[in-house]
Amino acid sequence: MTEIADQPVGRCPLAHSAADRLPEPAPLPYVSEDPFHPPRRLGELRAEFPVSPLLYPDGEIGWLVTRYADVKSVLADPKTFSSRGRQRISPIRKVSKELFGDRFERPGLFSSQDPPVHGFYRKQLTGQFTVKRMKRLEQRIEQIVADQLEYMASRGPVADLVADFALPVPSLVICELLGVDYSEHAFFEQQTATLLSVKTTPEQVIAAGDALAAFMLKLVRQKRNEPDDALLSGLIEAQREAERPLTDDELAGIAMMLLTAGHETTANMLGLGTLTLLHHPEQLAKLKADMSLVDTAVEELLRFNGIIRIGQVRLVTQDVQIGRRLIPAGSSVVASGMAANRDPEKFENPDELDITRGAVHHVAFGHGIHQCLGQQLARIELRVGYRRLFDRFPDLRLAIPLEDVTWRTDTAIYGVRELPVTW
């Protein structure tokens, strides 16, 4: 075990023996040499230095965790690895703490909260993801997917799978879930893209976040006066009998979190997952021959395609050992789910796509108390999307050479920017 003296946050010297030498702190590797695989350096670190020093864009030094077992242990322990304040640190862009002020702590954004605050908010929302609502949404998703595929067909014989299918489907679904008018989709898609881009300035991020917060606050007040059967109205109605009712700002924060998380990730998985299957024709042939494999195919595509490339940031509250490293209190840790999902100690032949694998223990949706609340909805969208896509277009193929595909490498959510296909 390496002894590391307690030092100010992000400035600890990397003292260690010659036999246990660490690499120099380096930026997070998140751009790949091969678009279908994680950066090569992540695999090297996982094998040689599974807990390695990480250099943030603002010069701070933290730690990068890459092994499956270690990533799960970090995400499973909110007492030691806190989410509170994690938004003040980004491994991919500079964050202006002075400019952001209390925006880091917007009411209702419980993804950056610890127990018991996190549990209070999550419980409010869990009650709205009922079996009845999910069944009703699944029927609606079937219709949304079918309609978008017919629209895509009308654009043929060449269409952009992203613009005509992968992006509209989850946008329509999240609008249906929250009770948002789909005419607003261009607005919230643009604001979300700004929030996720690695190229935006702190001022642009603030403006996008404020615009979304204002949009959601207006929506909450509208639903109070004109309730419907969507989730947001259900959440508002539930406050009538709550011991501690949520404020409008808290409701807006919860809705904002659902909106931003609920369409961008699924959209990229629909596009990238389709391209991955086209790039592995033997796996696609198995799926088309037996569509009952769609469930395991979805899990394997989630594991194989690391669309969350920056990992989960946590702040260490007390000295803790991860693997052979002693990490001092006050440090920051990035747990790389992308690296964990390719760990050969957990998954046999992890760099091979196998839709029969049944990789149900992947961490694509995170792990622990912050595991994605909408993961079952995402699974429904992906299952229905892939199944109906290849039913409707059994001869679907790329309309351009693979090397001409444009990739989303400048954003926190990885995927394809455009995907011209034909049939």
MARKEVEX-612903 format. One record per residue: residue in one letter; z, y, x of N, C-alpha, C in turn. Coordinates in steps of 0.2 Angstrom, whole numbers, plus 5000, padded with zeros to 4 digits. Layout:
BEGIN
aZYXZYXZYX;...
# end
This chain:
BEGIN
m500049945004500050005000500050065004;t499650115003499550175006500150225004;e500450255009500950305007500650375007;i500650415002500350475001500950524999;a501050575003501550625002501450664996;d501950684992501850724986501650794989;q501050814986500750884988500550924982;p500350984982500151024977499550984974;v499451004967498850964963498250974967;g497850924968497150924970497150944978;r497650944981497650964988498050914993;c498150854991498450804995498050785001;p498350785007498050755012497950675012;l497450645014497350575013497550535019;a498250535020498550505025498550425024;h498350385029498250315028498150285035;s498250225036498250185042497450175044;a497350165050496650155052496350095049;a496750045047496549975044496449995036;d496650045034496650065027496250125026;r495750145030495450215030495050225023;l495150285021494750295015494150335017;p493650335012493050385013493250455012;e492850505015492950575014492950585006;p493250635003493150654996492450674995;a492150644990491450664988491350674981;p490850714979490750724972490650654968;l490750654962490650604957489850584957;p489750514959489050494959488850474951;y488450514948488250504941487450504940;v487050524945486350514945486150454948;s485750414945485550344948484950344951;e484850294956484250284959483750244954;d484050204950483650164945483950184939;p483550204934483750234928484050184923;f484050114925484350064920484950044923;h485150074929485850044932486250104934;p486850094935487350154938487150174945;p487350224947487250244954487450194959;r487050174964487250124969487950134972;r488150204973488750214976489350194972;l489250194966489850174962490050104963;g489450064964489649994965489949984972;e489650024977489950014984490650034984;l490850084980491550104980491950054976;r491750024971492149974967492249914972;a491749894976491849844980492349854986;e492249914989492649934995493249974994;f493150024990493650074989493750084981;p494050044978494050044970494450104968;v494950134972495250194970495050244976;s494650284975494350324981494450404979;p494450444984494550514983493950544981;l494050594976493550624972493550704973;l492950734975492950804976492650834969;y493050874966492750914960492350974962;p491950994958491451054959491851114961;d492451124959492851184961493251174967;g493151114971493551104977494151064977;e494451054970494951014969494850944972;i495350904973495250834975495750794970;g495350744968495750694963495550624965;w495550574961495450504962494950474957;l494550434960494050394956494250324955;v494250294949494450224948493850184945;t493650134948493050104947493050024945;r493649994946493649924944493949914937;y493649864933493749854926494549854925;a494949814929495649804927495949864928;d495849904933496149974935495950024929;v495350024927495150074922495550064916;k495549994914495949984908496649994908;s496949984914497650004915497850074915;v497350114917497350194917497350214909;l496850184906496750214899497250184894;a497650134896498150094892498850134892;d498850174897499550204898499550284898;p499550304892499550374891500250414893;k500750374894501350404897501250424904;t500950384908500850394915500250434916;f499650424912499050454913498950494907;s499050554907499050604902498350634900;s498250644894497550674892497650744891;r498250764890498450834889498250884895;g497750934893497550974899496950944903;r496650884901496150854905495550894904;q495450934899494850974898494851034903;r495351044907495351104912495051074918;i494951014919494650984925493950944923;s493450964926492750924925492550904932;p492350844932492050814938491250834939;i490950864934490250884935490150954935;r490551004933490451074933491051114934;k491051174937491651214937491851234931;v492551234930492851264924493251324925;s493151374922493551434923494151434918;k494751424921495351414917495551484914;e495351534918495551604915495151624909;l494451604909494051624904494151584898;f494351514899494451474893495051484889;g495551504893496251524890496451464885;d496651484879496951434875496451394871;r495751404873495251364869495351284872;f495651274877495751204879496251164874;e496651204870497051174866496951194859;r496251194857496151204850496451154845;p496751184840497151144835496651084832;g496951024832496550964829496150924834;l496050954840495650914845496150864848;f496250814845496750764847496550724853;s495850724855495650684860495950704867;s496250774867496550794873497250804872;q497550764868498250764866498650694868;d499250694869499650634870500050624864;p500350564864500850544859501450594860;p501750614854501650594847501150634844;v500950694847500450734843499750704842;h499550664847498950624846498950574840;g499550544840499650494834499650524827;f499950584827500050624821499350634818;y498850664823498250684820497750624819;r497850574823497350514822497550474816;k498250474814498450444808498050474802;q498050544802497750574797497050554795;l496650544801495950524801495850454799;t496250414802496150344801496150324794;g496550354790496550344783495950354779;q495550394782494850414779494250364781;f494350324786493850274788494050214784;t493950214778494150154773493550104773;v493750044771493249994771492750014765;k492950044760492550064754492050124757;r492250174761491850224763491350194768;m491550144773491050114778490550074774;k490750044769490250004765489750044762;r489950104759489550144756489050184761;l489350194767488950224772488450184775;e488650114775488150064778487550064773;q487650064767487050064762486650124763;r486950184764486650244765486250244772;i486550214777486250214784485650164783;e485650114780485050074779484450114776;q484650164771484050204768483850254773;i484350284776484150344781483750314787;v483850254789483450224794482750204792;a482750174786482050154783481650224782;d481950274779481550334778481350364785;q481750364790481550394797480950354800;l480950284799480450244801479850254798;e479850264791479250284788478950354790;y479450394791479150464794478850454801;m479150414805478850394812478250364811;a478150324806477450294805476950344803;s477150394799476650444797476450484803;r476850484808476650524814476250484819;g476150424818475750374822475050394823;p474750354827474950294830475450304836;v475550364838476050384844476550434841;a477150414842477750454840478250464846;d478650514845479250514850479850484846;l480050424849480650394846481250434846;v481350474851481950514851481950564845;a481450614845481350664840481250644833;d480950584832480750564826481250504823;f481650484827482050424825482750424828;a482850424834483450414837483950474836;l483750534836484150594835484250604828;p483750604823483850614816484350564813;v484350504815484750454811485450474812;p485750474818486450494818486650564816;s486250604816486350674814486450674806;l485950634803485950624795486650594793;v486850544797487450504796488050544796;i488050584802488750624802488750674797;c488150704795488150754790488350724783;e488150664782488350624776489150614776;l489350594782490050574783490550634782;l490350694784490750754784490550794778;g490050784775489850834770489450894772;v489150894778488750944781488050944778;d487751004776487051014774486650994780;y486150944780485750934785485350984788;s485251034784484851094786485151134792;e485851114793486151144798486151104805;h485751044805485751004810485551034817;a485051074817484751104823485251154826;f485651184822486251224825486751184829;f487051134825487551094829487251054834;e486651034834486350994839486351034846;q486151104845486051144850486751164853;q487251174849487851194852488151134856;t488051074853488351014856487951004863;a487351014863486951004869487151054875;t487351114873487651164877488251144880;l488751114876489351094878489351034883;l488850994882488750934886488350944893;s487950994893487551004899487951024905;v487750994911488051014917487851084920;k487251114917487051174920487251234916;t487651224911487851284907488451324910;t488451384910488951424913489651424908;p490151434911490851434907490751484901;e490351534902490251584896489851554890;q489351514892488951484887489351424884;v489751394887490151334884490651364879;i490951424881491451454877491051484870;a490451514871490151534865489951474861;a489751424864489551364859490151334856;g490651324860491251304856491551344851;d491551414852491751464847491351464841;a490651454842490151454836490351384832;l490451334835490551274832491251274828;a491751304831492351314828492351354822;a491951404822491851454817491451414811;f490951384813490551344808491051294804;m491451254808491851204804492451244800;l492651294802493151334798492851354792;k492251374792491951404786491851344781;l491651284784491551224780492151194777;v492751194781493351174778493551214772;r493451284772493651324767493151314761;q492551304762492051284757492251224753;k492451174757492651104754493251114750;r493751164752494351174748494151194741;n493551234740493351264734492851224730;e492451184734491951144731491951074735;p492551034733492550964736492050914734;d491850864738491450814737491750754739;d491350694739491650634741491650614748;a491450664752491350654760492050654763;l492050634769492750624773493150684773;l492750744775493150804776493550824769;s493250814764493550834757494150784756;g494050724758494550674757495150694762;l495050714768495550734772495950794769;i495550844767495850904763496350884757;e496050834753496450814747497050784749;a497050744755497650704757498150754759;q498050814761498550864763499050884757;r498750874751499150894745499850864745;e499850794747500550764747500850744754;a500550784759500750764766501450804767;e501850774771502450804773502350864777;r501850864782501650924786500950924785;p500750964780499950974779499651004785;l499050984786498651014791498351084789;t498351124794498051194793497351194793;d497051244790496251244791496051244798;d496351274802496151274809496151204812;e496651164810496751094812496251054809;l496051064803495551024800494851044803;a494751104804494151124808494051094814;g494651084818494651054825494450984824;i494750944820494650874819493850864817;a493650904812492950904810492450914816;m492650964820492250984826492150924831;m492750894832492750834836492350774834;l492350764827491950714824491250724825;l491050794823490350814823490050804830;t490350834835490150834842490050764845;a490550714843490550654846490150604842;g490050624836489750574831488950564831;h488650604834487850604834487550594841;e487850634846487450634852487550564856;t488050534856488150464859487750414856;t487750414849487350364846486650374846;a486450434846485750454847485450434854;n485850444859485650414866485650344866;m486050304863486050234863485550204859;l485350234854484750214850484050224855;g484050274858483450284862483450244868;l483950244872484050214878484050134877;g484350114872484450044870483750014869;t483350054865482650034863482250024870;l482250074874481850074880482150014885;t482750004885483049944889482749884886;l482749874880482449814877481649804879;l481349864878480649864880480549844887;h480949864891480949854899481149784900;h481449744896481649674896481349634891;p480749624891480349594886480549524884;e480849484889481149414887481749424883;q482149474884482749484879482549514872;l482049554872481749584866481449524862;a481149474865480849424862481349374858;k481949364862482449334859482749364853;l482749434853483049464847482549464841;k481949474843481449474837481349404834;a481449354838481449284836482049264832;d482649294833483249284829483649344828;m483549384823483849444822484649434821;s484849374820485549364820485949384826;l485549394832485849404838485949484839;v485749524834485849594834486549614836;d487049584833487749604835487949594842;t487749534845487849534852487449574856;a486849584854486349634857486649704858;v486949724852487249794852487749794857;e488249744858488749744862488549744870;e488049704871487749704878487449764880;l487049794875486749864877487249914878;l487849914874488349964875488649954882;r488749884884489049874891488549894896;f487949874896487349884901487249954902;n487149994896486950064897487550104897;g487650134903488250174904488050244902;i488050264895487850334893488450384895;i489050364895489550404897489650404905;r489350444908489250434915489850474919;i490250514916490750554920491350524920;g491550474915492150434915492650484911;q493250454911493850484907494350514912;v494450574911494950614915495650604913;r496050594917496750584916497150624921;l497750654919498250684924498850644925;v499050624931499550584933500250624932;t500650594928501350624926501850604931;q501850544934502350524939501950484944;d502250474950501950434955501850364953;v501250334954501050274951500550234956;q500650174956500150134960499550104956;i498950124959498350094956498050044961;g498049984960497849934965498249944971;r498049964977498449964983498550044985;r498350084980498450154981499050184977;l499450224981500050264978499750334976;i499750344970499450404967500050454965;p500050514968500650554967500650594960;a501150604957501150644951500850714953;g500450734947500150794948499350784950;s499150724952498550714953498050704947;s497450704948496950694942496650624944;v496450584939496150524940495550524935;v494950504937494350484933494250414933;a494350384927494250314926493450304923;s493150274928492350264926492250194922;g492150204916491950154911491250124913;m490850164916490150144918490250094924;a490650104928490750064934491149994932;a491650004927492049954925491549904921;n491149924917490649884913490149844917;r490149854924489749824928490149784934;d490749774933491249744937491049664937;p490849634943490749564943491349524942;e491949554943492549514942492749504935;k492349544931492449534924491849504920;f491249524922490649504919490249464924;e490049404922489649364927488949394927;n488649404933487949434934487949504930;p488349544931488449604927487749654927;d487349644932486749694932486149664928;e486249604925485749574921485949584914;l485349604910485449614903485349544899;d485849524895485949464892486149474885;i485749474880485949494873486349434870;t486449384873486849324870487549324874;r487649374878488249374882488849384878;g488849424873489449434868489949474872;a489749524875490249564880490649614875;v491149584872491549614867492149654870;h492249634877492749674880492549724885;h491949754883491749814887492149874885;v492149924889492549984888492050044887;a491450034884490950084882491250134877;f491750114873492050154868492750174870;g492950164877493550184879494050124878;h494650144879495250084878495850124877;g496350084874496950114872496950164866;i497450214866497550254860496950294859;h496550314864496050364863495350324862;q495350254861494750224860494450254854;c493750254854493350294849493550274842;l493750324838493850304831493250284827;g492750314829492150304825491650244827;q491950204832491550144835491250104830;q491550084824491250034820490650074816;l490750134815490150174812489550174817;a489750184823489150184828488850114828;r489250064828488949994828488549984822;i488750004817488349994811487650034812;e487650094814487050134815486550094820;l486850064826486450034831486149964828;r486649934825486349864822485749874817;v485849924812485349934807484749964811;g484850014816484350044819483849994823;y484149954827483749914831483449854827;r483749834822483449774818482849804814;r482949864810482449884806481849914810;l482049944816481449974821481049914823;f481249854825480849804827480549764821;d480849764815480549734809479949774807;r480049844807479549884805478949894810;f479149894817478549894822478649834827;p478449774825478549724829478149724836;d477649764836477249774842477449844846;l478049864844478249934847478149924855;r477949974858477849984865477850054868;l477950064874477850134877477150154877;a477050214875476450254875476250284882;i476750284886476650314893476850264898;p476650274904476950234910477750244910;l478150194912478850204912479050254917;e478650264923478850314927478750394925;d478450394919478350464916478850474911;v479350434909479850444905480350494908;t480550544903480950594906481650574904;w482150584909482850564908483350624907;r483850604904484350664903484850654909;t484750684914485150674920485650744921;d485550794917485850854918486350864912;t486650804909487050814904487650754904;a488150764901488750714902488550654898;i488050654893487850594890487150574892;y487150514895486450494898486050464893;g485350474894484850444889484150464891;v483750454887483050484888482950544884;r482550594886482450654883481950644878;e481350614880480850594875480650524876;l480350494871480150424872479550414868;p478950434870478350414867478150344866;v478050324860477950254859477350244854;t477050184854476550164850476650094847;w476150074842476350004839475649984837;
# end
